[in-house]
Amino acid sequence: MLLEQARAASDKEVIGWYDGVDPAIIRAWESAFEDEYDISIRVNSIPGHAARDAPIQALQAYKAGKGIADDQSGNADILLDMLHEGALRQPNWEALYGVSPLIRNYREALILSTNSGAPMSDWCMVSSFYVWPLAYNTNNVTEAELDGITFDDLAYDPVWKDRVITDARFLGVYAFPMAPGWDDERQIAWVKALRANGATAVSGGSTGVIQAMLAGEGDIAIASATTALRQKQRGAPVDWWGPADGWVPGGIGLTCFPTLTTADSALADIWSAWQATTGAQLQAELTDSFVTAPGVKNEFTDKLAELGLDLPRNLVYAYEPEDVANLGRWRQQAIDAFTE
């Protein structure tokens, strides 16, 4: 029924935030979508970042009574705001399960409550995991040194004195208070010890710390595994490792379904769900990269499994609205602890 409605739509244009996506990939999406569903679509883009700008622009448009896109992605904080304002709707999940077998996995992986206590998975599904384990310079760090390493070692073990780089805005570290056995007090003490152990803080997130590591400012850092692997693929002496703590900090990217769409609602739902699953994997193949998503196996997830880590079971991120609201405070207290 969903496919029949989508095929009957008079306008087959779908719109999302694909700024920066190679036009060849967009054409490949159109071709693959038609091959799978016998629907010839036109994919167009709105300027702006798919995670940072998209929810803000969509919420502003919704408040003005206008739909501007058919594919809604973003991070939990602003998407919870969109839900609270009524800008998201619940799709027909059972119908979507028949469209792609991946969708059930992506939805079930979303462990997040809304402000009302209802599961966020009524409205959204996980589109990707962000994982921030340890990135290291393979010229200066051996696997023997990494065997059994914990986050505490970076701050308290003199072996790592003057060798640790941290993102100046404490990417990953702001999630530490949610980890098993951690709280605000332990996070603050850890950051102070990290500084006392000679850590260097640099700007630029994962890209910045890895560039600093390659420039010789340190040997190891908490950073995005995907960023580390991209550098490794380019021939840089970089790799990543999972700590022995039994968890890694990270986050989740979500795909949700906007209340107001530009396309027919059935076509918008099928496109959005397909783009987040099959479409994202196709893009990864064409760009020689990979997707970190529920049920997807690749080099990264295989190594996680070897290290005894599973997503999302061992991923520390904000599972509750109050945790989402605290992320900014936890980040600031880490910054303050390092600079005071």
FENKADA-V561530 format. One line per field, one symbol per residue. psi: psi as a letter, one per 20 degrees, with the letter a starting at -180 (. if undefined). Layout:
psi->???
//
This chain:
psi->gghggghiphpkpqpankpipphhgghhggghgghhiloorpprqpqqphgghghgghgggghjkppirioorarhghhhggghijiqrprnghhhhihpihhgghghionpqrhiiqphihhrqphqpppmbpqqoihipqhhhhojqrhhhhhipihjpjippqphjlpghiihiiqpjqagghgghgghhgghjjqppqrjbggghhghghijiriqqprphhgghghghjjqmqarqpqjhjqqqbaqpqpaoqgprhrphggggggghghhegghhgggghjlbrpnrpjppagghghgghjkqqpjhjpoaoiqhhgghiggghghhggghhi.
//
